[in-house]
């Protein structure tokens, strides 16, 4: 074989394999829809999304996932209210304030936190946080929205922190120096110059953190309590979408309405996270290309 | 004037405090598992299967199962991921097609793990008729870590200076030889770091294997890749939530969680150390 022929073969082979990688995403979509869409032969999309009764094993079954969606949204929003300040502040500390040694240690801490298996966090929430909460606040159960949100926040903090840190780090030194030259303090420089300049990256970080939280399964499966009803307060149990899928898929007979309904719940989850990721991608691209001079 | 500096100190205090709280959270979780899990750890814990309807004995089959699943996942994702990254950075002309591929990879990275589980169930278990098996679970986990590996490999390849490639090409070396002899060796540590992080991720995931590979309990070790296996993360979940002996098996749960966390964080730590060593040694 001539060397030129080999070059061409290698190039095309690599292109093919790269294409397969992306094709897998297509396959995920295809099979989610293939297994999920049949539920809409039984009920309308509006009934599925906004129906508030989730009784998949009753006769006749009811497949309304509104309470699951509400559950997911509540734990996600609440976990981000906790994770955003911690993630952002730790990113500011790492990128702007910390001395070199502490900076390295803290970066490793964040990375290890990101590596904690979710089932371990769920377990921690179950055996430590839940009994403590139940006793301290005198609740019927410690497996509730607050507990799930706290554990989800632990998972979202590393995402928010590391992406925000990249964004803060990328802010041009000229900006900071110009600010100092005008007599601004370090605090004023960070808050009025660095953060606004990094805002697109920080928004991306927050969106990806939310995406991580809404799709996380084991934590909400183990500590959210599992009640498929619209919660009345933050100490109520909920059943977020991933928890419902993970808990029930084992019992749902293949090809049954329940099986298809769980896949359709997966579609909803997929579309939400896809939207989050596309928005994040859009924001980071739109602002990246224009260089350091834009805010 | 004073207020400006007071405000700054206050802000720095809050920032330091939040960094401290995060560190304490991590150390607290690890310490808690260490203290409680340590009592369960013994030689038997590693070498025996669960006995007395999972209330006693060890976790050997779960360790073996997690090992198989993780090795399988990396065997799938490492070649595919590295080749994809080479194509994207070295061969492909930067244009709309590449942009779409990159968005595709990014989106793949953001898909929730339970959705990977659903896909694995629909595609590998049901459509390809692999059943709930090591094969189906490994492939599902492999696809899950694929974006991590592509991302890390791409970054490592991009970090190799363009002058290396130009020097090689200027000597009349073909493109593939340039990539395989010059670019890849320089990028190898970075690629390896990504692969190790991928291993850690695959070993700790639960949701993707729940419907594709994991068994509640198996009396014997798997004989082929079409057998179901026990796995560490799933074992924790099962012991902690199902059955009638939840309180009785607490020590086993702590022990299993400790083994899993030591495994996963140990793997991550290797990657972190490797990366910092490489960074210090870097000659360009």
Interface residues (C-beta under 8 A of the other chain):
Chain A: X3 X6 X7 X10 X11 X14 X15 X17 X18 X19 X20 X21 X22 X24 X25 X27 X28 X31 X32 X34 X35 X85 X86 X89 X90 X92 X93 X94 X97 X98 X104 X106 X108 X109 X110 X111 X112 X113 X115 X116 X117 X118 X119 X120 X121 X122 X123 X124 X126 X127 X128 X154 X157 X161 X185 X186 X187 X188 X190 X191 X208 X211 X214 X215 X216 X217 X218 X221 X222 X242 X245 X246 X249 X250 X254 X262 X263 X266 X269 X270 X273 X274 X276 X277 X278 X281
Chain B: X4 X5 X7 X8 X11 X12 X14 X15 X16 X18 X19 X21 X22 X23 X25 X26 X29 X32 X33 X80 X81 X83 X84 X86 X87 X88 X91 X92 X100 X101 X103 X104 X105 X106 X107 X108 X109 X110 X111 X112 X113 X114 X115 X116 X117 X118 X119 X121 X122 X123 X126 X127 X143 X146 X150 X174 X175 X176 X197 X200 X201 X203 X204 X205 X206 X207 X210 X211 X233 X234 X236 X237 X240 X241 X250 X253 X257 X260 X261 X264 X265 X267 X268 X269 X272 X276
